[in-house]
Amino acid sequence: QVQLVESGGGLVQAGGSLRLSCAASGRTFSSAAMGWFRQAPGKEREFVAAILWSGGSTYYADSVKGRFTIPRDNAKNTVYLQMNSLKPEDTAVYYCNYHRLYRPDYWGQGTQVTVSS
């Protein structure tokens, strides 16, 4: 079992930056991927970004590519979502995700990101 604790959400003006953090604890595996999803009111949850622990390959949704990055700290078992050039349409609850093939996913509690125009 894995526990995910998110932090770093808040209110920011359009064009600004915000950095989210997700710390994983419990029985984690180097074969896992971690990433971020978001869900705006009335919309489905959508993929944002992910990183593979082994090798560090990253993946981004087209809507955030070039603006967001997903750094990691292996020693701290933590991933981040660095969000730059934020837009009002980025407003959503952001959820940290832990994924391992053929295993159930784990989710963080969610953190609100609000971007004002």
C-alpha positions in Angstrom: 0.0 0.0 0.0 1.1 3.5 -0.9 0.1 6.8 0.7 0.3 10.1 -1.3 0.4 13.5 0.3 -0.1 16.5 -1.9 0.8 20.1 -1.2 1.4 23.4 -3.0 -2.0 24.4 -4.4 -3.3 27.9 -4.2 -4.5 31.0 -6.0 -2.3 32.6 -8.7 -2.8 35.1 -11.4 -2.7 34.2 -15.1 0.8 34.1 -16.3 2.1 33.1 -12.9 3.7 30.0 -11.6 2.9 27.4 -9.0 4.7 24.2 -7.8 2.8 21.2 -6.6 4.4 18.4 -4.5 3.5 14.8 -4.0 5.3 12.7 -1.5 4.9 8.9 -1.6 5.3 6.6 1.3 4.7 3.0 2.1 5.7 0.1 -0.1 6.7 1.8 -3.3 8.5 0.3 -6.3 11.0 1.6 -8.8 8.9 0.1 -11.6 6.1 2.5 -10.9 5.1 5.7 -12.6 3.8 8.8 -10.8 1.9 11.7 -12.3 -0.8 14.2 -12.1 -4.4 14.4 -13.2 -6.8 17.3 -12.8 -10.6 17.7 -12.7 -12.5 21.0 -13.3 -16.1 21.4 -12.1 -18.4 19.5 -14.4 -15.6 17.9 -16.4 -14.0 14.5 -16.5 -10.7 13.9 -14.8 -7.9 14.4 -17.4 -4.3 13.4 -17.6 -1.7 16.1 -17.1 1.8 14.7 -16.7 3.6 11.6 -15.6 7.2 10.3 -15.0 8.6 6.9 -14.8 10.8 6.3 -11.7 13.1 4.0 -13.6 14.8 6.1 -16.3 12.8 9.3 -15.7 10.9 9.4 -19.0 8.2 12.0 -18.9 4.8 12.4 -20.6 2.6 15.5 -21.0 -0.8 16.3 -22.2 -0.8 18.5 -25.2 -2.6 21.2 -23.3 0.3 21.7 -20.9 3.3 20.8 -23.0 5.9 23.5 -22.9 4.4 25.1 -19.8 4.5 22.3 -17.2 7.3 20.0 -16.1 7.4 17.1 -13.7 10.7 17.0 -11.8 11.3 14.3 -9.2 13.5 13.8 -6.2 14.4 10.1 -5.9 15.8 10.5 -2.4 12.6 12.0 -1.1 10.3 9.8 -3.1 8.6 12.9 -4.3 7.4 14.2 -7.6 6.5 17.8 -8.4 4.4 19.6 -10.9 6.1 22.9 -12.0 3.4 25.0 -13.6 4.4 28.0 -15.5 2.5 30.5 -17.7 -0.7 29.5 -16.0 -4.0 30.1 -17.7 -7.5 30.3 -16.2 -8.4 27.0 -17.9 -5.8 25.4 -15.7 -8.1 25.9 -12.8 -8.9 22.5 -11.3 -8.4 20.1 -8.5 -5.1 18.4 -9.1 -4.6 14.8 -8.0 -1.4 12.9 -7.6 -1.3 9.4 -9.1 0.8 6.4 -8.4 0.6 3.7 -11.1 2.0 0.2 -11.3 1.3 -2.2 -14.2 -1.4 -4.8 -13.3 -1.9 -3.1 -9.9 -4.6 -0.8 -8.6 -3.7 2.9 -8.8 -3.3 5.1 -5.7 -4.4 8.7 -5.5 -3.6 11.8 -3.5 -6.3 13.8 -1.7 -6.3 16.5 -4.3 -5.2 20.1 -4.1 -7.0 23.1 -5.6 -5.3 25.3 -8.1 -7.2 28.5 -9.1 -5.9 30.8 -11.8 -7.5 34.2 -12.0 -7.8 36.2 -15.2 
